[in-house]
């Protein structure tokens, strides 16, 4: 318990001193945890999507290879068949194509063709249709030149569509990419795919590639190249045909020749929504390395689980922010209440000490007044009347101080309270004028006694004893810290100078009042009436008044 108490106090003090730090800190902590959770979920989703992409890329690559291997097998069969005969004529080629029993789209190929390999001296026989059973004369394009060493024109191409018919006679050996593939196929004696070539289709050029399978004829000095069985492939149709075997869903798929660069793009199927998340696999199609690329269709938005986690985290953070705010507010209110109670206790103690002090002073003043009144009174009635009036003067001033909670009291209120009995009794005129000035409690008590004595003397022997008499009480500020008050009597009995006997009132004004105010009292007795000048200090509010103001501010806050 000795440890938990200070810790709890420190926590509460911290909540009070930094009321916004705790709610904001809790909100930021929950927000950070939520962000980490969303990051972990998104990372897991990304890894899962990457694994799925790799799997899809492998499946698409496998499908592309299967399509390529199937086409290569057909070309191998054709090569074996054409190598075993003396001539490759149109009837033989058509029978070969029909026996393959290909489906309608030739499994992604544009068809199957035969291209005879010719030397320049064999061109005349080829044009006349006498060589290899050609049914009609074919115009070779581009036209051979004197430096042409080999010519490989398209001899047959099935199915004989309008597009394929236009390809008849095209010298594929004249084009570098095709020539490189045919040379490699001749050297390796197996199907070889070309690089990226352009296939005319419907008036628009389409990228694609061609697979070549060489056909040799044995001779006495070794084998001799007779031509090539080939299949041209529209890359987009080929990719679409392969995706029938491996569905990529709404993901994007691209096929590149050799490297995944924009200039080597053969075909692409755009994803439903591109994300930039890619998976690449190399695929070998007829001894030609290609790259298949699969792109995720996921968008950059958060997944459903991440959105739910984010919303839940923000909701929890907001609720905890509100709860923490309420807790800190309650802690602050408790602290203010505690401070208020401590202030009340301090005020109560101060009030007790102040009350004791003032009661002692008041009792001392009363005892002094009683003693002096008794010595200066000749009869019991005179003693009782003097004592009663002076105690009433103290009581009236006490009432004013009580109304102001023993704070500062206006000069006008003190003068009016002490003159009120004489106004009611005699009905005489008074002139009361001066600025608004506040006096400290002790100074107000002293002034009240002085005004009472002056008023009592005036009602007995001075201006208030005559019907035409008048008393003027005026005051003004001398500097910032002194109030100069003038008591002037007119219209009363003419005076013959200063009284010979000193009464209690004269002693109280000239000695007690002067001592309490710490200022000299000027008391004159001209023939017109009594004149008295008092100088009263204007003190700043006492420490008790400051505590009272602090107590009110705490309660209002």
Secondary structure as a PSIPRED ss2 file (coil, helix, strand):
# PSIPRED VFORMAT (PSIPRED V4.0)

   1 X C   1.000  0.000  0.000
   2 X H   0.000  1.000  0.000
   3 X H   0.000  1.000  0.000
   4 X H   0.000  1.000  0.000
   5 X H   0.000  1.000  0.000
   6 X H   0.000  1.000  0.000
   7 X H   0.000  1.000  0.000
   8 X H   0.000  1.000  0.000
   9 X H   0.000  1.000  0.000
  10 X H   0.000  1.000  0.000
  11 X H   0.000  1.000  0.000
  12 X H   0.000  1.000  0.000
  13 X H   0.000  1.000  0.000
  14 X H   0.000  1.000  0.000
  15 X H   0.000  1.000  0.000
  16 X H   0.000  1.000  0.000
  17 X H   0.000  1.000  0.000
  18 X C   1.000  0.000  0.000
  19 X H   0.000  1.000  0.000
  20 X H   0.000  1.000  0.000
  21 X H   0.000  1.000  0.000
  22 X H   0.000  1.000  0.000
  23 X H   0.000  1.000  0.000
  24 X H   0.000  1.000  0.000
  25 X H   0.000  1.000  0.000
  26 X H   0.000  1.000  0.000
  27 X H   0.000  1.000  0.000
  28 X H   0.000  1.000  0.000
  29 X H   0.000  1.000  0.000
  30 X H   0.000  1.000  0.000
  31 X H   0.000  1.000  0.000
  32 X H   0.000  1.000  0.000
  33 X H   0.000  1.000  0.000
  34 X H   0.000  1.000  0.000
  35 X H   0.000  1.000  0.000
  36 X H   0.000  1.000  0.000
  37 X H   0.000  1.000  0.000
  38 X H   0.000  1.000  0.000
  39 X H   0.000  1.000  0.000
  40 X H   0.000  1.000  0.000
  41 X H   0.000  1.000  0.000
  42 X H   0.000  1.000  0.000
  43 X H   0.000  1.000  0.000
  44 X H   0.000  1.000  0.000
  45 X H   0.000  1.000  0.000
  46 X H   0.000  1.000  0.000
  47 X H   0.000  1.000  0.000
  48 X H   0.000  1.000  0.000
  49 X H   0.000  1.000  0.000
  50 X H   0.000  1.000  0.000
  51 X H   0.000  1.000  0.000
  52 X H   0.000  1.000  0.000
  53 X H   0.000  1.000  0.000
  54 X H   0.000  1.000  0.000
  55 X H   0.000  1.000  0.000
  56 X H   0.000  1.000  0.000
  57 X H   0.000  1.000  0.000
  58 X H   0.000  1.000  0.000
  59 X H   0.000  1.000  0.000
  60 X H   0.000  1.000  0.000
  61 X H   0.000  1.000  0.000
  62 X H   0.000  1.000  0.000
  63 X H   0.000  1.000  0.000
  64 X H   0.000  1.000  0.000
  65 X H   0.000  1.000  0.000
  66 X H   0.000  1.000  0.000
  67 X H   0.000  1.000  0.000
  68 X H   0.000  1.000  0.000
  69 X H   0.000  1.000  0.000
  70 X H   0.000  1.000  0.000
  71 X H   0.000  1.000  0.000
  72 X H   0.000  1.000  0.000
  73 X H   0.000  1.000  0.000
  74 X H   0.000  1.000  0.000
  75 X H   0.000  1.000  0.000
  76 X H   0.000  1.000  0.000
  77 X H   0.000  1.000  0.000
  78 X H   0.000  1.000  0.000
  79 X H   0.000  1.000  0.000
  80 X H   0.000  1.000  0.000
  81 X H   0.000  1.000  0.000
  82 X H   0.000  1.000  0.000
  83 X H   0.000  1.000  0.000
  84 X C   1.000  0.000  0.000
  85 X C   1.000  0.000  0.000
  86 X C   1.000  0.000  0.000
  87 X C   1.000  0.000  0.000
  88 X C   1.000  0.000  0.000
  89 X C   1.000  0.000  0.000
  90 X H   0.000  1.000  0.000
  91 X H   0.000  1.000  0.000
  92 X H   0.000  1.000  0.000
  93 X H   0.000  1.000  0.000
  94 X H   0.000  1.000  0.000
  95 X H   0.000  1.000  0.000
  96 X H   0.000  1.000  0.000
  97 X H   0.000  1.000  0.000
  98 X H   0.000  1.000  0.000
  99 X H   0.000  1.000  0.000
 100 X H   0.000  1.000  0.000
 101 X C   1.000  0.000  0.000
 102 X C   1.000  0.000  0.000
 103 X C   1.000  0.000  0.000
 104 X C   1.000  0.000  0.000
 105 X C   1.000  0.000  0.000
 106 X H   0.000  1.000  0.000
 107 X H   0.000  1.000  0.000
 108 X H   0.000  1.000  0.000
 109 X E   0.000  0.000  1.000
 110 X C   1.000  0.000  0.000
 111 X C   1.000  0.000  0.000
 112 X E   0.000  0.000  1.000
 113 X E   0.000  0.000  1.000
 114 X E   0.000  0.000  1.000
 115 X E   0.000  0.000  1.000
 116 X E   0.000  0.000  1.000
 117 X E   0.000  0.000  1.000
 118 X E   0.000  0.000  1.000
 119 X C   1.000  0.000  0.000
 120 X H   0.000  1.000  0.000
 121 X H   0.000  1.000  0.000
 122 X H   0.000  1.000  0.000
 123 X H   0.000  1.000  0.000
 124 X H   0.000  1.000  0.000
 125 X H   0.000  1.000  0.000
 126 X H   0.000  1.000  0.000
 127 X H   0.000  1.000  0.000
 128 X H   0.000  1.000  0.000
 129 X C   1.000  0.000  0.000
 130 X C   1.000  0.000  0.000
 131 X C   1.000  0.000  0.000
 132 X C   1.000  0.000  0.000
 133 X C   1.000  0.000  0.000
 134 X C   1.000  0.000  0.000
 135 X C   1.000  0.000  0.000
 136 X C   1.000  0.000  0.000
 137 X C   1.000  0.000  0.000
 138 X C   1.000  0.000  0.000
 139 X C   1.000  0.000  0.000
 140 X C   1.000  0.000  0.000
 141 X E   0.000  0.000  1.000
 142 X C   1.000  0.000  0.000
 143 X C   1.000  0.000  0.000
 144 X C   1.000  0.000  0.000
 145 X C   1.000  0.000  0.000
 146 X C   1.000  0.000  0.000
 147 X C   1.000  0.000  0.000
 148 X C   1.000  0.000  0.000
 149 X C   1.000  0.000  0.000
 150 X C   1.000  0.000  0.000
 151 X E   0.000  0.000  1.000
 152 X E   0.000  0.000  1.000
 153 X E   0.000  0.000  1.000
 154 X E   0.000  0.000  1.000
 155 X E   0.000  0.000  1.000
 156 X E   0.000  0.000  1.000
 157 X E   0.000  0.000  1.000
 158 X E   0.000  0.000  1.000
 159 X C   1.000  0.000  0.000
 160 X C   1.000  0.000  0.000
 161 X C   1.000  0.000  0.000
 162 X H   0.000  1.000  0.000
 163 X H   0.000  1.000  0.000
 164 X H   0.000  1.000  0.000
 165 X H   0.000  1.000  0.000
 166 X H   0.000  1.000  0.000
 167 X H   0.000  1.000  0.000
 168 X C   1.000  0.000  0.000
 169 X C   1.000  0.000  0.000
 170 X E   0.000  0.000  1.000
 171 X E   0.000  0.000  1.000
 172 X H   0.000  1.000  0.000
 173 X H   0.000  1.000  0.000
 174 X H   0.000  1.000  0.000
 175 X C   1.000  0.000  0.000
 176 X H   0.000  1.000  0.000
 177 X H   0.000  1.000  0.000
 178 X H   0.000  1.000  0.000
 179 X H   0.000  1.000  0.000
 180 X H   0.000  1.000  0.000
 181 X H   0.000  1.000  0.000
 182 X H   0.000  1.000  0.000
 183 X H   0.000  1.000  0.000
 184 X H   0.000  1.000  0.000
 185 X H   0.000  1.000  0.000
 186 X H   0.000  1.000  0.000
 187 X H   0.000  1.000  0.000
 188 X H   0.000  1.000  0.000
 189 X C   1.000  0.000  0.000
 190 X C   1.000  0.000  0.000
 191 X C   1.000  0.000  0.000
 192 X E   0.000  0.000  1.000
 193 X E   0.000  0.000  1.000
 194 X C   1.000  0.000  0.000
 195 X C   1.000  0.000  0.000
 196 X C   1.000  0.000  0.000
 197 X E   0.000  0.000  1.000
 198 X E   0.000  0.000  1.000
 199 X E   0.000  0.000  1.000
 200 X E   0.000  0.000  1.000
 201 X E   0.000  0.000  1.000
 202 X C   1.000  0.000  0.000
 203 X C   1.000  0.000  0.000
 204 X E   0.000  0.000  1.000
 205 X E   0.000  0.000  1.000
 206 X E   0.000  0.000  1.000
 207 X E   0.000  0.000  1.000
 208 X E   0.000  0.000  1.000
 209 X E   0.000  0.000  1.000
 210 X E   0.000  0.000  1.000
 211 X E   0.000  0.000  1.000
 212 X E   0.000  0.000  1.000
 213 X E   0.000  0.000  1.000
 214 X E   0.000  0.000  1.000
 215 X E   0.000  0.000  1.000
 216 X E   0.000  0.000  1.000
 217 X E   0.000  0.000  1.000
 218 X E   0.000  0.000  1.000
 219 X E   0.000  0.000  1.000
 220 X C   1.000  0.000  0.000
 221 X C   1.000  0.000  0.000
 222 X E   0.000  0.000  1.000
 223 X E   0.000  0.000  1.000
 224 X E   0.000  0.000  1.000
 225 X E   0.000  0.000  1.000
 226 X E   0.000  0.000  1.000
 227 X E   0.000  0.000  1.000
 228 X E   0.000  0.000  1.000
 229 X E   0.000  0.000  1.000
 230 X E   0.000  0.000  1.000
 231 X E   0.000  0.000  1.000
 232 X E   0.000  0.000  1.000
 233 X E   0.000  0.000  1.000
 234 X E   0.000  0.000  1.000
 235 X H   0.000  1.000  0.000
 236 X H   0.000  1.000  0.000
 237 X H   0.000  1.000  0.000
 238 X H   0.000  1.000  0.000
 239 X H   0.000  1.000  0.000
 240 X H   0.000  1.000  0.000
 241 X H   0.000  1.000  0.000
 242 X H   0.000  1.000  0.000
 243 X H   0.000  1.000  0.000
 244 X C   1.000  0.000  0.000
 245 X C   1.000  0.000  0.000
 246 X C   1.000  0.000  0.000
 247 X C   1.000  0.000  0.000
 248 X C   1.000  0.000  0.000
 249 X C   1.000  0.000  0.000
 250 X C   1.000  0.000  0.000
 251 X C   1.000  0.000  0.000
 252 X E   0.000  0.000  1.000
 253 X E   0.000  0.000  1.000
 254 X E   0.000  0.000  1.000
 255 X E   0.000  0.000  1.000
 256 X E   0.000  0.000  1.000
 257 X E   0.000  0.000  1.000
 258 X C   1.000  0.000  0.000
 259 X C   1.000  0.000  0.000
 260 X C   1.000  0.000  0.000
 261 X C   1.000  0.000  0.000
 262 X H   0.000  1.000  0.000
 263 X H   0.000  1.000  0.000
 264 X H   0.000  1.000  0.000
 265 X E   0.000  0.000  1.000
 266 X E   0.000  0.000  1.000
 267 X E   0.000  0.000  1.000
 268 X E   0.000  0.000  1.000
 269 X E   0.000  0.000  1.000
 270 X C   1.000  0.000  0.000
 271 X C   1.000  0.000  0.000
 272 X C   1.000  0.000  0.000
 273 X C   1.000  0.000  0.000
 274 X C   1.000  0.000  0.000
 275 X C   1.000  0.000  0.000
 276 X C   1.000  0.000  0.000
 277 X C   1.000  0.000  0.000
 278 X E   0.000  0.000  1.000
 279 X E   0.000  0.000  1.000
 280 X E   0.000  0.000  1.000
 281 X E   0.000  0.000  1.000
 282 X E   0.000  0.000  1.000
 283 X E   0.000  0.000  1.000
 284 X E   0.000  0.000  1.000
 285 X E   0.000  0.000  1.000
 286 X C   1.000  0.000  0.000
 287 X C   1.000  0.000  0.000
 288 X E   0.000  0.000  1.000
 289 X E   0.000  0.000  1.000
 290 X E   0.000  0.000  1.000
 291 X E   0.000  0.000  1.000
 292 X E   0.000  0.000  1.000
 293 X E   0.000  0.000  1.000
 294 X E   0.000  0.000  1.000
 295 X E   0.000  0.000  1.000
 296 X C   1.000  0.000  0.000
 297 X C   1.000  0.000  0.000
 298 X C   1.000  0.000  0.000
 299 X C   1.000  0.000  0.000
 300 X C   1.000  0.000  0.000
 301 X C   1.000  0.000  0.000
 302 X C   1.000  0.000  0.000
 303 X C   1.000  0.000  0.000
 304 X H   0.000  1.000  0.000
 305 X H   0.000  1.000  0.000
 306 X H   0.000  1.000  0.000
 307 X H   0.000  1.000  0.000
 308 X H   0.000  1.000  0.000
 309 X H   0.000  1.000  0.000
 310 X H   0.000  1.000  0.000
 311 X H   0.000  1.000  0.000
 312 X H   0.000  1.000  0.000
 313 X H   0.000  1.000  0.000
 314 X H   0.000  1.000  0.000
 315 X H   0.000  1.000  0.000
 316 X H   0.000  1.000  0.000
 317 X H   0.000  1.000  0.000
 318 X H   0.000  1.000  0.000
 319 X H   0.000  1.000  0.000
 320 X H   0.000  1.000  0.000
 321 X H   0.000  1.000  0.000
 322 X H   0.000  1.000  0.000
 323 X H   0.000  1.000  0.000
 324 X H   0.000  1.000  0.000
 325 X H   0.000  1.000  0.000
 326 X H   0.000  1.000  0.000
 327 X H   0.000  1.000  0.000
 328 X H   0.000  1.000  0.000
 329 X H   0.000  1.000  0.000
 330 X H   0.000  1.000  0.000
 331 X H   0.000  1.000  0.000
 332 X H   0.000  1.000  0.000
 333 X H   0.000  1.000  0.000
 334 X H   0.000  1.000  0.000
 335 X H   0.000  1.000  0.000
 336 X H   0.000  1.000  0.000
 337 X H   0.000  1.000  0.000
 338 X H   0.000  1.000  0.000
 339 X H   0.000  1.000  0.000
 340 X H   0.000  1.000  0.000
 341 X H   0.000  1.000  0.000
 342 X H   0.000  1.000  0.000
 343 X H   0.000  1.000  0.000
 344 X H   0.000  1.000  0.000
 345 X H   0.000  1.000  0.000
 346 X H   0.000  1.000  0.000
 347 X H   0.000  1.000  0.000
 348 X H   0.000  1.000  0.000
 349 X H   0.000  1.000  0.000
 350 X H   0.000  1.000  0.000
 351 X H   0.000  1.000  0.000
 352 X H   0.000  1.000  0.000
 353 X H   0.000  1.000  0.000
 354 X H   0.000  1.000  0.000
 355 X H   0.000  1.000  0.000
 356 X H   0.000  1.000  0.000
 357 X H   0.000  1.000  0.000
 358 X H   0.000  1.000  0.000
 359 X H   0.000  1.000  0.000
 360 X H   0.000  1.000  0.000
 361 X H   0.000  1.000  0.000
 362 X H   0.000  1.000  0.000
 363 X H   0.000  1.000  0.000
 364 X H   0.000  1.000  0.000
 365 X H   0.000  1.000  0.000
 366 X H   0.000  1.000  0.000
 367 X H   0.000  1.000  0.000
 368 X H   0.000  1.000  0.000
 369 X H   0.000  1.000  0.000
 370 X H   0.000  1.000  0.000
 371 X H   0.000  1.000  0.000
 372 X H   0.000  1.000  0.000
 373 X H   0.000  1.000  0.000
 374 X H   0.000  1.000  0.000
 375 X H   0.000  1.000  0.000
 376 X H   0.000  1.000  0.000
 377 X C   1.000  0.000  0.000
 378 X C   1.000  0.000  0.000
 379 X C   1.000  0.000  0.000
 380 X H   0.000  1.000  0.000
 381 X H   0.000  1.000  0.000
 382 X H   0.000  1.000  0.000
 383 X H   0.000  1.000  0.000
 384 X H   0.000  1.000  0.000
 385 X H   0.000  1.000  0.000
 386 X H   0.000  1.000  0.000
 387 X H   0.000  1.000  0.000
 388 X H   0.000  1.000  0.000
 389 X H   0.000  1.000  0.000
 390 X H   0.000  1.000  0.000
 391 X H   0.000  1.000  0.000
 392 X H   0.000  1.000  0.000
 393 X H   0.000  1.000  0.000
 394 X H   0.000  1.000  0.000
 395 X H   0.000  1.000  0.000
 396 X H   0.000  1.000  0.000
 397 X H   0.000  1.000  0.000
 398 X H   0.000  1.000  0.000
 399 X H   0.000  1.000  0.000
 400 X H   0.000  1.000  0.000
 401 X H   0.000  1.000  0.000
 402 X H   0.000  1.000  0.000
 403 X H   0.000  1.000  0.000
 404 X C   1.000  0.000  0.000
 405 X C   1.000  0.000  0.000
 406 X C   1.000  0.000  0.000
 407 X C   1.000  0.000  0.000
 408 X C   1.000  0.000  0.000
 409 X E   0.000  0.000  1.000
 410 X E   0.000  0.000  1.000
 411 X H   0.000  1.000  0.000
 412 X H   0.000  1.000  0.000
 413 X H   0.000  1.000  0.000
 414 X H   0.000  1.000  0.000
 415 X H   0.000  1.000  0.000
 416 X H   0.000  1.000  0.000
 417 X H   0.000  1.000  0.000
 418 X H   0.000  1.000  0.000
 419 X H   0.000  1.000  0.000
 420 X H   0.000  1.000  0.000
 421 X H   0.000  1.000  0.000
 422 X H   0.000  1.000  0.000
 423 X H   0.000  1.000  0.000
 424 X H   0.000  1.000  0.000
 425 X H   0.000  1.000  0.000
 426 X H   0.000  1.000  0.000
 427 X C   1.000  0.000  0.000
 428 X C   1.000  0.000  0.000
 429 X E   0.000  0.000  1.000
 430 X E   0.000  0.000  1.000
 431 X E   0.000  0.000  1.000
 432 X E   0.000  0.000  1.000
 433 X E   0.000  0.000  1.000
 434 X E   0.000  0.000  1.000
 435 X C   1.000  0.000  0.000
 436 X C   1.000  0.000  0.000
 437 X C   1.000  0.000  0.000
 438 X E   0.000  0.000  1.000
 439 X E   0.000  0.000  1.000
 440 X C   1.000  0.000  0.000
 441 X H   0.000  1.000  0.000
 442 X H   0.000  1.000  0.000
 443 X H   0.000  1.000  0.000
 444 X H   0.000  1.000  0.000
 445 X H   0.000  1.000  0.000
 446 X H   0.000  1.000  0.000
 447 X H   0.000  1.000  0.000
 448 X H   0.000  1.000  0.000
 449 X H   0.000  1.000  0.000
 450 X H   0.000  1.000  0.000
 451 X H   0.000  1.000  0.000
 452 X H   0.000  1.000  0.000
 453 X H   0.000  1.000  0.000
 454 X H   0.000  1.000  0.000
 455 X H   0.000  1.000  0.000
 456 X H   0.000  1.000  0.000
 457 X H   0.000  1.000  0.000
 458 X H   0.000  1.000  0.000
 459 X H   0.000  1.000  0.000
 460 X H   0.000  1.000  0.000
 461 X C   1.000  0.000  0.000
 462 X C   1.000  0.000  0.000
 463 X H   0.000  1.000  0.000
 464 X H   0.000  1.000  0.000
 465 X H   0.000  1.000  0.000
 466 X C   1.000  0.000  0.000
 467 X C   1.000  0.000  0.000
 468 X C   1.000  0.000  0.000
 469 X C   1.000  0.000  0.000
 470 X E   0.000  0.000  1.000
 471 X E   0.000  0.000  1.000
 472 X E   0.000  0.000  1.000
 473 X E   0.000  0.000  1.000
 474 X E   0.000  0.000  1.000
 475 X E   0.000  0.000  1.000
 476 X E   0.000  0.000  1.000
 477 X E   0.000  0.000  1.000
 478 X E   0.000  0.000  1.000
 479 X C   1.000  0.000  0.000
 480 X C   1.000  0.000  0.000
 481 X C   1.000  0.000  0.000
 482 X E   0.000  0.000  1.000
 483 X E   0.000  0.000  1.000
 484 X E   0.000  0.000  1.000
 485 X E   0.000  0.000  1.000
 486 X E   0.000  0.000  1.000
 487 X E   0.000  0.000  1.000
 488 X E   0.000  0.000  1.000
 489 X E   0.000  0.000  1.000
 490 X E   0.000  0.000  1.000
 491 X C   1.000  0.000  0.000
 492 X C   1.000  0.000  0.000
 493 X C   1.000  0.000  0.000
 494 X C   1.000  0.000  0.000
 495 X C   1.000  0.000  0.000
 496 X C   1.000  0.000  0.000
 497 X C   1.000  0.000  0.000
 498 X C   1.000  0.000  0.000
 499 X C   1.000  0.000  0.000
 500 X C   1.000  0.000  0.000
 501 X C   1.000  0.000  0.000
 502 X C   1.000  0.000  0.000
 503 X C   1.000  0.000  0.000
 504 X H   0.000  1.000  0.000
 505 X H   0.000  1.000  0.000
 506 X H   0.000  1.000  0.000
 507 X H   0.000  1.000  0.000
 508 X H   0.000  1.000  0.000
 509 X H   0.000  1.000  0.000
 510 X H   0.000  1.000  0.000
 511 X H   0.000  1.000  0.000
 512 X H   0.000  1.000  0.000
 513 X H   0.000  1.000  0.000
 514 X H   0.000  1.000  0.000
 515 X H   0.000  1.000  0.000
 516 X H   0.000  1.000  0.000
 517 X H   0.000  1.000  0.000
 518 X C   1.000  0.000  0.000
 519 X C   1.000  0.000  0.000
 520 X C   1.000  0.000  0.000
 521 X C   1.000  0.000  0.000
 522 X E   0.000  0.000  1.000
 523 X E   0.000  0.000  1.000
 524 X E   0.000  0.000  1.000
 525 X E   0.000  0.000  1.000
 526 X E   0.000  0.000  1.000
 527 X C   1.000  0.000  0.000
 528 X C   1.000  0.000  0.000
 529 X E   0.000  0.000  1.000
 530 X E   0.000  0.000  1.000
 531 X E   0.000  0.000  1.000
 532 X E   0.000  0.000  1.000
 533 X E   0.000  0.000  1.000
 534 X E   0.000  0.000  1.000
 535 X E   0.000  0.000  1.000
 536 X E   0.000  0.000  1.000
 537 X E   0.000  0.000  1.000
 538 X C   1.000  0.000  0.000
 539 X C   1.000  0.000  0.000
 540 X C   1.000  0.000  0.000
 541 X C   1.000  0.000  0.000
 542 X C   1.000  0.000  0.000
 543 X H   0.000  1.000  0.000
 544 X H   0.000  1.000  0.000
 545 X H   0.000  1.000  0.000
 546 X H   0.000  1.000  0.000
 547 X H   0.000  1.000  0.000
 548 X H   0.000  1.000  0.000
 549 X H   0.000  1.000  0.000
 550 X H   0.000  1.000  0.000
 551 X H   0.000  1.000  0.000
 552 X H   0.000  1.000  0.000
 553 X H   0.000  1.000  0.000
 554 X H   0.000  1.000  0.000
 555 X H   0.000  1.000  0.000
 556 X H   0.000  1.000  0.000
 557 X C   1.000  0.000  0.000
